[in-house]
Amino acid sequence: MRDKNGEIYSVRYDAVNTMLLNEFLKEHRTVRQQQKEIDALKAELKEQRALIQAVNDKVETYLRRRLRVMKRKRFSFNLEETENTLRVMSAKRLRAAQIYAFHFIVHGLDQRPLLF
């Protein structure tokens, strides 16, 4: 209680329990509200983790497929390169066989061509 100058001259002790209870209930409501917000944030975080995991899985699957395609292309490129090399070698051997046959026809059985 205050006097006419506004200074405190006594305390109403019977109202202290009520004031403390009101302060406790106010803080309790604040804590409950904060707990609801925390629970909502946890749920959102869980959803985001699931989405991130799904994206990571898709990226990993894409990279694996891309790697397989690249390996196939590299293999097919090497296969094409090998086929080209074999064609060239076969052409050289065919040319050598033609030269040998020509020398055999021209010079007979005893002489070998100068190529060998």
Buried (B, 14 or more C-beta within 10 A) or exposed (E): EEEEEEEEEEEEEEEEEEEEEEEEEEEEEEEEEEEEEEEEEEEEEEEEEEEEEEEEEEEEEEEEEEEEEEEEEEEEEEEEEEEEEEEEEEEEEEEEEEBBEEBBEEEEEEEEBEEE
